[in-house]
Amino acid sequence: MTEMLQTERLILRQPNASDWPVFWDFFQSDRAKGVGGPLSLRDGWRHFATELGHWDFFGHGMWTVTKRGSDKSVGMIGPWTPMDWPENEIGWMIFDPTLEGTGIATEAARAAVSHAYDVLGWDTAVSYVGVGNTRSENLAQKLGAVLDKEAPKPEHYPNAQVFRHPRPRASQ
């Protein structure tokens, strides 16, 4: 189990209960539309508990993203493998709108993709992106992911676009 990754500007750590307020604020906002929000308190709480529990089930999950020198969550990015998902996913959510265009999501997602292939031993990785979620589409493409129109989609997310991530060069 890898509970933490470090990049040039970021710490990606296992989420904990102290991340709830920022997570909840995000899921009450319009920014959460691309990932199923805004959510009710009931659904937000269950979604957050799922993020925490994923680590107990699988020994990995989406990391809380923080800037070096701060423990405040600015997003969540990482491997996501719910039992009802057809493929292993690299998921992402950036909570802080002021970080748009700073490369934080790209930096964290690159580390997550490399970790999935190099440490978790994945043979393939996808990201499920809602139609019209241009920020996520752009991030997937920036990471080198290619739209795979033939890939299976999660049953409850039939309109998702599936972006397939290439194996990082160092992993090949």
N, C-alpha and C positions, 0 to 999 in steps of 0.2 A: 504494500500500500504506500503510495506517495501522497502525503498530505500537503506538500508544498512544492511549488516550482518558483524559480526566480528568473526574471528576464532583466534586461538593462534598466527598465524603469519601474518594474512591477513585481509584486509578490502575489502569487496565486496560492491560496491556502484553503484548507477544508472549511466549509461554512460552519457557523455556529449560531446559537440563539441570539447573540448580540447583533447579527446581521438583519434580524427581522424588521426593525423600523424602516431601513432604507429599502428593503425588498417590498414591504407593504406600500410605501409611498410610491414606488415605481408602478406597482400593479393597480394602483388607484388612478393612474394617469393615462392619458391618451397614448403616451409612448409605448405602453404595454399592448397596444392593439395587435402588433405583429406576433405576439406570443400568447394570444388568447385573452388579453385583458381588455379593459379594466375588469377587475374581479371583485366579487363581494368579499366581505371579511371571512365568511365561511370558506369560500373557495381559495382565497389567498392564503389562509392559514394552512389548508390542506396541501396546497402546492408547495409552500415553504417546507412543511414537514416532510414532503416527498423528497425534496432536495437533500435534506439532512439524512433521511432514512436510506436513500440510494447508496450512500457511503457504507452503511452497515450491511446492506445486502451484497454489494459488489466489491467493496474495498476501494472504490473510486467514485467519482461523480464530478459534477460541475464545481469548479473552484470559485471561491469568492475572490474577486480581483481587487487588489488595493495598490495604491501608489507606494513606492518605497518611502519609508519614514512615516507612514500613516496606516492605521488599521481600519480606516473607514472603507466600507464596501462601495465600489463604484460600478460593480457589475458582477455577473457570473458567467464563466466560460469553461467548457470542458466536455469530457466524455459523458455520454448520456445513453444508458442502455436499459430502458424499461422493458419488462418482460413481454409486453405486447407490441414492441417496436419491431418492424421487420429487419432492420439493420442497426448497427452501432452508429450513433450520431455524435457529432461535435456540435454542441449547442452554445448559444451566446445570448446575453442580454446586457446592455450597458445602461445603467440606471441614471447616470448623470448626463443631462443633455449638453453641458458645457464641454464635454469631452469629444463631441462630434468632430471628426476631422483631425484628431490629434494622433491617430495611429495606435491608440491604446488597445482597441479591439483587435486590430490586426496583429499586434505584438503578442497579446495573450492567446489568440486563437492559433497562431503559428506554433507557439509552445505546446498548446493542447494537442494539435494534430501530430506533432513529433512525438509527444508522450504516448499517444494512442498507438502509433505504429511501433515505436522503439521499446517502450516499457510494457505496455499492455499486450503487445503482440497482435494487434488487429491486422487482418488481411485487407480490410477496406474500411472506409469511413465516409459517411454522408452527413449533410446538413439538410434538414427539412425546413423550407422557407415558404411562407405564405405568399401567394400571388399578390403583387403590389407592395410587398415589403422591400422597397428598393434599397434601403440601408443594408439589410441582410443579404440581398442579392449581390450588391456591390462588394461586400466583405467576402462572401464565398468566392466570387470571381477573382478578387485581389489575392486570395489564398491559392489560386490556381484550380479551384473546384470547377467542374464542368457539369452542366445540366444533363441529367440522365433521365430521359422521358420514359424509359422502359422499367425503371426501378420501382419496386413495390413501395407503397405508402402506408403510414399508420392508418388503421381502420377508421379512427375518429378524426383523421386529418386528410380526407380524400383529395382535397384541392391543393395539397402541398406540392411545391416543386422540390425535386430531389437533386441536390448538388453533390457530386462525388469528388472527394478529395484525393489528389494524387499522393502517393507515398513521397515524403520529403527526400530530397537527393541524398542526404547523409544516410538514410535508411535503406537505400537501394543496393 
